[in-house]
């Protein structure tokens, strides 16, 4: 089971970033591994943390069979395992903050 941290441009999800820009930042700066197009992972505290870039509609909703061929995204979700330790959870929150700051996006506080 996972909790999710959502990061997005604004309340209407109106700003996009190129997939290659997200990939370069996550892999080069935050040392995530690429699993497939717009799917990344990193082990933190013995748990696998996943980040997905997603094209969403203006309400933040989405549905997709595959992210292959997607060139721009307007939503980033970080999957955080429920059983993660507090120290590791803080590291994940720091990653979410770094991503939001880098792209000048916001973290969903709900």
Phi and psi in radians as a Rosetta constraint file:
Dihedral C 1 N 2 CA 2 C 2 CIRCULARHARMONIC -2.313 0.35
Dihedral N 2 CA 2 C 2 N 3 CIRCULARHARMONIC 2.609 0.35
Dihedral C 2 N 3 CA 3 C 3 CIRCULARHARMONIC -1.722 0.35
Dihedral N 3 CA 3 C 3 N 4 CIRCULARHARMONIC 2.743 0.35
Dihedral C 3 N 4 CA 4 C 4 CIRCULARHARMONIC -2.187 0.35
Dihedral N 4 CA 4 C 4 N 5 CIRCULARHARMONIC 2.409 0.35
Dihedral C 4 N 5 CA 5 C 5 CIRCULARHARMONIC -1.875 0.35
Dihedral N 5 CA 5 C 5 N 6 CIRCULARHARMONIC 2.151 0.35
Dihedral C 5 N 6 CA 6 C 6 CIRCULARHARMONIC -1.832 0.35
Dihedral N 6 CA 6 C 6 N 7 CIRCULARHARMONIC 2.387 0.35
Dihedral C 6 N 7 CA 7 C 7 CIRCULARHARMONIC -2.205 0.35
Dihedral N 7 CA 7 C 7 N 8 CIRCULARHARMONIC 2.261 0.35
Dihedral C 7 N 8 CA 8 C 8 CIRCULARHARMONIC -2.583 0.35
Dihedral N 8 CA 8 C 8 N 9 CIRCULARHARMONIC 2.889 0.35
Dihedral C 8 N 9 CA 9 C 9 CIRCULARHARMONIC -1.260 0.35
Dihedral N 9 CA 9 C 9 N 10 CIRCULARHARMONIC -0.814 0.35
Dihedral C 9 N 10 CA 10 C 10 CIRCULARHARMONIC -2.843 0.35
Dihedral N 10 CA 10 C 10 N 11 CIRCULARHARMONIC 3.095 0.35
Dihedral C 10 N 11 CA 11 C 11 CIRCULARHARMONIC -1.109 0.35
Dihedral N 11 CA 11 C 11 N 12 CIRCULARHARMONIC -0.361 0.35
Dihedral C 11 N 12 CA 12 C 12 CIRCULARHARMONIC -1.753 0.35
Dihedral N 12 CA 12 C 12 N 13 CIRCULARHARMONIC 0.089 0.35
Dihedral C 12 N 13 CA 13 C 13 CIRCULARHARMONIC 0.888 0.35
Dihedral N 13 CA 13 C 13 N 14 CIRCULARHARMONIC 0.770 0.35
Dihedral C 13 N 14 CA 14 C 14 CIRCULARHARMONIC -1.596 0.35
Dihedral N 14 CA 14 C 14 N 15 CIRCULARHARMONIC -0.216 0.35
Dihedral C 14 N 15 CA 15 C 15 CIRCULARHARMONIC -1.893 0.35
Dihedral N 15 CA 15 C 15 N 16 CIRCULARHARMONIC 2.470 0.35
Dihedral C 15 N 16 CA 16 C 16 CIRCULARHARMONIC -2.102 0.35
Dihedral N 16 CA 16 C 16 N 17 CIRCULARHARMONIC 2.738 0.35
Dihedral C 16 N 17 CA 17 C 17 CIRCULARHARMONIC -2.193 0.35
Dihedral N 17 CA 17 C 17 N 18 CIRCULARHARMONIC 2.611 0.35
Dihedral C 17 N 18 CA 18 C 18 CIRCULARHARMONIC -1.219 0.35
Dihedral N 18 CA 18 C 18 N 19 CIRCULARHARMONIC 2.517 0.35
Dihedral C 18 N 19 CA 19 C 19 CIRCULARHARMONIC -1.054 0.35
Dihedral N 19 CA 19 C 19 N 20 CIRCULARHARMONIC -0.657 0.35
Dihedral C 19 N 20 CA 20 C 20 CIRCULARHARMONIC -1.211 0.35
Dihedral N 20 CA 20 C 20 N 21 CIRCULARHARMONIC -0.470 0.35
Dihedral C 20 N 21 CA 21 C 21 CIRCULARHARMONIC -1.228 0.35
Dihedral N 21 CA 21 C 21 N 22 CIRCULARHARMONIC -0.779 0.35
Dihedral C 21 N 22 CA 22 C 22 CIRCULARHARMONIC -1.075 0.35
Dihedral N 22 CA 22 C 22 N 23 CIRCULARHARMONIC -0.824 0.35
Dihedral C 22 N 23 CA 23 C 23 CIRCULARHARMONIC -1.021 0.35
Dihedral N 23 CA 23 C 23 N 24 CIRCULARHARMONIC -0.831 0.35
Dihedral C 23 N 24 CA 24 C 24 CIRCULARHARMONIC -1.044 0.35
Dihedral N 24 CA 24 C 24 N 25 CIRCULARHARMONIC -0.760 0.35
Dihedral C 24 N 25 CA 25 C 25 CIRCULARHARMONIC -1.138 0.35
Dihedral N 25 CA 25 C 25 N 26 CIRCULARHARMONIC -0.840 0.35
Dihedral C 25 N 26 CA 26 C 26 CIRCULARHARMONIC -1.142 0.35
Dihedral N 26 CA 26 C 26 N 27 CIRCULARHARMONIC -0.723 0.35
Dihedral C 26 N 27 CA 27 C 27 CIRCULARHARMONIC -1.352 0.35
Dihedral N 27 CA 27 C 27 N 28 CIRCULARHARMONIC -0.837 0.35
Dihedral C 27 N 28 CA 28 C 28 CIRCULARHARMONIC -1.354 0.35
Dihedral N 28 CA 28 C 28 N 29 CIRCULARHARMONIC -0.794 0.35
Dihedral C 28 N 29 CA 29 C 29 CIRCULARHARMONIC -1.550 0.35
Dihedral N 29 CA 29 C 29 N 30 CIRCULARHARMONIC -0.744 0.35
Dihedral C 29 N 30 CA 30 C 30 CIRCULARHARMONIC -1.785 0.35
Dihedral N 30 CA 30 C 30 N 31 CIRCULARHARMONIC -0.001 0.35
Dihedral C 30 N 31 CA 31 C 31 CIRCULARHARMONIC 1.069 0.35
Dihedral N 31 CA 31 C 31 N 32 CIRCULARHARMONIC 0.632 0.35
Dihedral C 31 N 32 CA 32 C 32 CIRCULARHARMONIC -1.441 0.35
Dihedral N 32 CA 32 C 32 N 33 CIRCULARHARMONIC 2.762 0.35
Dihedral C 32 N 33 CA 33 C 33 CIRCULARHARMONIC -1.784 0.35
Dihedral N 33 CA 33 C 33 N 34 CIRCULARHARMONIC 2.501 0.35
Dihedral C 33 N 34 CA 34 C 34 CIRCULARHARMONIC -1.517 0.35
Dihedral N 34 CA 34 C 34 N 35 CIRCULARHARMONIC 2.167 0.35
Dihedral C 34 N 35 CA 35 C 35 CIRCULARHARMONIC -1.586 0.35
Dihedral N 35 CA 35 C 35 N 36 CIRCULARHARMONIC -0.786 0.35
Dihedral C 35 N 36 CA 36 C 36 CIRCULARHARMONIC -2.841 0.35
Dihedral N 36 CA 36 C 36 N 37 CIRCULARHARMONIC -3.076 0.35
Dihedral C 36 N 37 CA 37 C 37 CIRCULARHARMONIC -0.978 0.35
Dihedral N 37 CA 37 C 37 N 38 CIRCULARHARMONIC 2.096 0.35
Dihedral C 37 N 38 CA 38 C 38 CIRCULARHARMONIC 1.160 0.35
Dihedral N 38 CA 38 C 38 N 39 CIRCULARHARMONIC 0.280 0.35
Dihedral C 38 N 39 CA 39 C 39 CIRCULARHARMONIC -2.144 0.35
Dihedral N 39 CA 39 C 39 N 40 CIRCULARHARMONIC 2.150 0.35
Dihedral C 39 N 40 CA 40 C 40 CIRCULARHARMONIC -2.321 0.35
Dihedral N 40 CA 40 C 40 N 41 CIRCULARHARMONIC 2.728 0.35
Dihedral C 40 N 41 CA 41 C 41 CIRCULARHARMONIC -2.583 0.35
Dihedral N 41 CA 41 C 41 N 42 CIRCULARHARMONIC 2.774 0.35
Dihedral C 41 N 42 CA 42 C 42 CIRCULARHARMONIC -2.726 0.35
Dihedral N 42 CA 42 C 42 N 43 CIRCULARHARMONIC 2.440 0.35
Dihedral C 42 N 43 CA 43 C 43 CIRCULARHARMONIC -1.519 0.35
Dihedral N 43 CA 43 C 43 N 44 CIRCULARHARMONIC 2.240 0.35
Dihedral C 43 N 44 CA 44 C 44 CIRCULARHARMONIC -2.333 0.35
Dihedral N 44 CA 44 C 44 N 45 CIRCULARHARMONIC 2.095 0.35
Dihedral C 44 N 45 CA 45 C 45 CIRCULARHARMONIC 1.027 0.35
Dihedral N 45 CA 45 C 45 N 46 CIRCULARHARMONIC 0.582 0.35
Dihedral C 45 N 46 CA 46 C 46 CIRCULARHARMONIC 1.427 0.35
Dihedral N 46 CA 46 C 46 N 47 CIRCULARHARMONIC 0.022 0.35
Dihedral C 46 N 47 CA 47 C 47 CIRCULARHARMONIC -2.008 0.35
Dihedral N 47 CA 47 C 47 N 48 CIRCULARHARMONIC 2.565 0.35
Dihedral C 47 N 48 CA 48 C 48 CIRCULARHARMONIC -1.548 0.35
Dihedral N 48 CA 48 C 48 N 49 CIRCULARHARMONIC 2.122 0.35
Dihedral C 48 N 49 CA 49 C 49 CIRCULARHARMONIC -1.786 0.35
Dihedral N 49 CA 49 C 49 N 50 CIRCULARHARMONIC 2.268 0.35
Dihedral C 49 N 50 CA 50 C 50 CIRCULARHARMONIC -2.000 0.35
Dihedral N 50 CA 50 C 50 N 51 CIRCULARHARMONIC 2.464 0.35
Dihedral C 50 N 51 CA 51 C 51 CIRCULARHARMONIC -2.169 0.35
Dihedral N 51 CA 51 C 51 N 52 CIRCULARHARMONIC 2.292 0.35
Dihedral C 51 N 52 CA 52 C 52 CIRCULARHARMONIC -2.143 0.35
Dihedral N 52 CA 52 C 52 N 53 CIRCULARHARMONIC 2.358 0.35
Dihedral C 52 N 53 CA 53 C 53 CIRCULARHARMONIC -1.636 0.35
Dihedral N 53 CA 53 C 53 N 54 CIRCULARHARMONIC 2.354 0.35
Dihedral C 53 N 54 CA 54 C 54 CIRCULARHARMONIC -2.391 0.35
Dihedral N 54 CA 54 C 54 N 55 CIRCULARHARMONIC 2.383 0.35
Dihedral C 54 N 55 CA 55 C 55 CIRCULARHARMONIC -1.481 0.35
Dihedral N 55 CA 55 C 55 N 56 CIRCULARHARMONIC 2.104 0.35
Dihedral C 55 N 56 CA 56 C 56 CIRCULARHARMONIC -2.068 0.35
Dihedral N 56 CA 56 C 56 N 57 CIRCULARHARMONIC 2.842 0.35
Dihedral C 56 N 57 CA 57 C 57 CIRCULARHARMONIC -1.458 0.35
Dihedral N 57 CA 57 C 57 N 58 CIRCULARHARMONIC -3.068 0.35
Dihedral C 57 N 58 CA 58 C 58 CIRCULARHARMONIC -1.172 0.35
Dihedral N 58 CA 58 C 58 N 59 CIRCULARHARMONIC -0.212 0.35
Dihedral C 58 N 59 CA 59 C 59 CIRCULARHARMONIC -1.750 0.35
Dihedral N 59 CA 59 C 59 N 60 CIRCULARHARMONIC 0.004 0.35
Dihedral C 59 N 60 CA 60 C 60 CIRCULARHARMONIC 1.504 0.35
Dihedral N 60 CA 60 C 60 N 61 CIRCULARHARMONIC 0.131 0.35
Dihedral C 60 N 61 CA 61 C 61 CIRCULARHARMONIC -1.525 0.35
Dihedral N 61 CA 61 C 61 N 62 CIRCULARHARMONIC 2.699 0.35
Dihedral C 61 N 62 CA 62 C 62 CIRCULARHARMONIC -2.715 0.35
Dihedral N 62 CA 62 C 62 N 63 CIRCULARHARMONIC 2.762 0.35
Dihedral C 62 N 63 CA 63 C 63 CIRCULARHARMONIC -2.704 0.35
Dihedral N 63 CA 63 C 63 N 64 CIRCULARHARMONIC 2.324 0.35
Dihedral C 63 N 64 CA 64 C 64 CIRCULARHARMONIC -2.746 0.35
Dihedral N 64 CA 64 C 64 N 65 CIRCULARHARMONIC 2.639 0.35
Dihedral C 64 N 65 CA 65 C 65 CIRCULARHARMONIC -1.618 0.35
Dihedral N 65 CA 65 C 65 N 66 CIRCULARHARMONIC -0.581 0.35
Dihedral C 65 N 66 CA 66 C 66 CIRCULARHARMONIC -2.651 0.35
Dihedral N 66 CA 66 C 66 N 67 CIRCULARHARMONIC 2.616 0.35
Dihedral C 66 N 67 CA 67 C 67 CIRCULARHARMONIC -1.739 0.35
Dihedral N 67 CA 67 C 67 N 68 CIRCULARHARMONIC 0.065 0.35
Dihedral C 67 N 68 CA 68 C 68 CIRCULARHARMONIC -1.101 0.35
Dihedral N 68 CA 68 C 68 N 69 CIRCULARHARMONIC 2.362 0.35
Dihedral C 68 N 69 CA 69 C 69 CIRCULARHARMONIC 1.509 0.35
Dihedral N 69 CA 69 C 69 N 70 CIRCULARHARMONIC -0.168 0.35
Dihedral C 69 N 70 CA 70 C 70 CIRCULARHARMONIC -1.240 0.35
Dihedral N 70 CA 70 C 70 N 71 CIRCULARHARMONIC 2.247 0.35
Dihedral C 70 N 71 CA 71 C 71 CIRCULARHARMONIC -1.859 0.35
Dihedral N 71 CA 71 C 71 N 72 CIRCULARHARMONIC -0.373 0.35
Dihedral C 71 N 72 CA 72 C 72 CIRCULARHARMONIC -2.438 0.35
Dihedral N 72 CA 72 C 72 N 73 CIRCULARHARMONIC 2.574 0.35
Dihedral C 72 N 73 CA 73 C 73 CIRCULARHARMONIC -2.299 0.35
Dihedral N 73 CA 73 C 73 N 74 CIRCULARHARMONIC 2.753 0.35
Dihedral C 73 N 74 CA 74 C 74 CIRCULARHARMONIC -2.321 0.35
Dihedral N 74 CA 74 C 74 N 75 CIRCULARHARMONIC 0.251 0.35
Dihedral C 74 N 75 CA 75 C 75 CIRCULARHARMONIC -2.607 0.35
Dihedral N 75 CA 75 C 75 N 76 CIRCULARHARMONIC 2.376 0.35
Dihedral C 75 N 76 CA 76 C 76 CIRCULARHARMONIC -2.159 0.35
Dihedral N 76 CA 76 C 76 N 77 CIRCULARHARMONIC 2.248 0.35
Dihedral C 76 N 77 CA 77 C 77 CIRCULARHARMONIC -2.066 0.35
Dihedral N 77 CA 77 C 77 N 78 CIRCULARHARMONIC 2.352 0.35
Dihedral C 77 N 78 CA 78 C 78 CIRCULARHARMONIC -1.927 0.35
Dihedral N 78 CA 78 C 78 N 79 CIRCULARHARMONIC 2.128 0.35
Dihedral C 78 N 79 CA 79 C 79 CIRCULARHARMONIC -1.585 0.35
Dihedral N 79 CA 79 C 79 N 80 CIRCULARHARMONIC 2.100 0.35
Dihedral C 79 N 80 CA 80 C 80 CIRCULARHARMONIC -2.015 0.35
Dihedral N 80 CA 80 C 80 N 81 CIRCULARHARMONIC 2.049 0.35
Dihedral C 80 N 81 CA 81 C 81 CIRCULARHARMONIC -1.017 0.35
Dihedral N 81 CA 81 C 81 N 82 CIRCULARHARMONIC 2.470 0.35
Dihedral C 81 N 82 CA 82 C 82 CIRCULARHARMONIC -1.034 0.35
Dihedral N 82 CA 82 C 82 N 83 CIRCULARHARMONIC -0.646 0.35
Dihedral C 82 N 83 CA 83 C 83 CIRCULARHARMONIC -1.532 0.35
Dihedral N 83 CA 83 C 83 N 84 CIRCULARHARMONIC 0.272 0.35
Dihedral C 83 N 84 CA 84 C 84 CIRCULARHARMONIC -1.221 0.35
Dihedral N 84 CA 84 C 84 N 85 CIRCULARHARMONIC 2.504 0.35
Dihedral C 84 N 85 CA 85 C 85 CIRCULARHARMONIC -1.232 0.35
Dihedral N 85 CA 85 C 85 N 86 CIRCULARHARMONIC 2.729 0.35
Dihedral C 85 N 86 CA 86 C 86 CIRCULARHARMONIC -1.026 0.35
Dihedral N 86 CA 86 C 86 N 87 CIRCULARHARMONIC -0.741 0.35
Dihedral C 86 N 87 CA 87 C 87 CIRCULARHARMONIC -1.078 0.35
Dihedral N 87 CA 87 C 87 N 88 CIRCULARHARMONIC -0.726 0.35
Dihedral C 87 N 88 CA 88 C 88 CIRCULARHARMONIC -1.215 0.35
Dihedral N 88 CA 88 C 88 N 89 CIRCULARHARMONIC -0.658 0.35
Dihedral C 88 N 89 CA 89 C 89 CIRCULARHARMONIC -1.090 0.35
Dihedral N 89 CA 89 C 89 N 90 CIRCULARHARMONIC -0.680 0.35
Dihedral C 89 N 90 CA 90 C 90 CIRCULARHARMONIC -1.088 0.35
Dihedral N 90 CA 90 C 90 N 91 CIRCULARHARMONIC -0.697 0.35
Dihedral C 90 N 91 CA 91 C 91 CIRCULARHARMONIC -1.097 0.35
Dihedral N 91 CA 91 C 91 N 92 CIRCULARHARMONIC -0.689 0.35
Dihedral C 91 N 92 CA 92 C 92 CIRCULARHARMONIC -1.148 0.35
Dihedral N 92 CA 92 C 92 N 93 CIRCULARHARMONIC -0.724 0.35
Dihedral C 92 N 93 CA 93 C 93 CIRCULARHARMONIC -1.101 0.35
Dihedral N 93 CA 93 C 93 N 94 CIRCULARHARMONIC -0.669 0.35
Dihedral C 93 N 94 CA 94 C 94 CIRCULARHARMONIC -1.110 0.35
Dihedral N 94 CA 94 C 94 N 95 CIRCULARHARMONIC -0.662 0.35
Dihedral C 94 N 95 CA 95 C 95 CIRCULARHARMONIC -1.129 0.35
Dihedral N 95 CA 95 C 95 N 96 CIRCULARHARMONIC -0.802 0.35
Dihedral C 95 N 96 CA 96 C 96 CIRCULARHARMONIC -1.035 0.35
Dihedral N 96 CA 96 C 96 N 97 CIRCULARHARMONIC -0.741 0.35
Dihedral C 96 N 97 CA 97 C 97 CIRCULARHARMONIC -1.123 0.35
Dihedral N 97 CA 97 C 97 N 98 CIRCULARHARMONIC -0.702 0.35
Dihedral C 97 N 98 CA 98 C 98 CIRCULARHARMONIC -1.123 0.35
Dihedral N 98 CA 98 C 98 N 99 CIRCULARHARMONIC -0.740 0.35
Dihedral C 98 N 99 CA 99 C 99 CIRCULARHARMONIC -1.103 0.35
Dihedral N 99 CA 99 C 99 N 100 CIRCULARHARMONIC -0.835 0.35
Dihedral C 99 N 100 CA 100 C 100 CIRCULARHARMONIC -1.060 0.35
Dihedral N 100 CA 100 C 100 N 101 CIRCULARHARMONIC -0.747 0.35
Dihedral C 100 N 101 CA 101 C 101 CIRCULARHARMONIC -1.159 0.35
Dihedral N 101 CA 101 C 101 N 102 CIRCULARHARMONIC -0.751 0.35
Dihedral C 101 N 102 CA 102 C 102 CIRCULARHARMONIC -1.059 0.35
Dihedral N 102 CA 102 C 102 N 103 CIRCULARHARMONIC -0.761 0.35
Dihedral C 102 N 103 CA 103 C 103 CIRCULARHARMONIC -1.655 0.35
Dihedral N 103 CA 103 C 103 N 104 CIRCULARHARMONIC 0.020 0.35
Dihedral C 103 N 104 CA 104 C 104 CIRCULARHARMONIC 1.023 0.35
Dihedral N 104 CA 104 C 104 N 105 CIRCULARHARMONIC 0.744 0.35
Dihedral C 104 N 105 CA 105 C 105 CIRCULARHARMONIC -1.892 0.35
Dihedral N 105 CA 105 C 105 N 106 CIRCULARHARMONIC -3.104 0.35
Dihedral C 105 N 106 CA 106 C 106 CIRCULARHARMONIC -2.172 0.35
Dihedral N 106 CA 106 C 106 N 107 CIRCULARHARMONIC 2.723 0.35
Dihedral C 106 N 107 CA 107 C 107 CIRCULARHARMONIC -1.707 0.35
Dihedral N 107 CA 107 C 107 N 108 CIRCULARHARMONIC 2.327 0.35
Dihedral C 107 N 108 CA 108 C 108 CIRCULARHARMONIC -1.214 0.35
Dihedral N 108 CA 108 C 108 N 109 CIRCULARHARMONIC 2.076 0.35
Dihedral C 108 N 109 CA 109 C 109 CIRCULARHARMONIC -1.567 0.35
Dihedral N 109 CA 109 C 109 N 110 CIRCULARHARMONIC -0.008 0.35
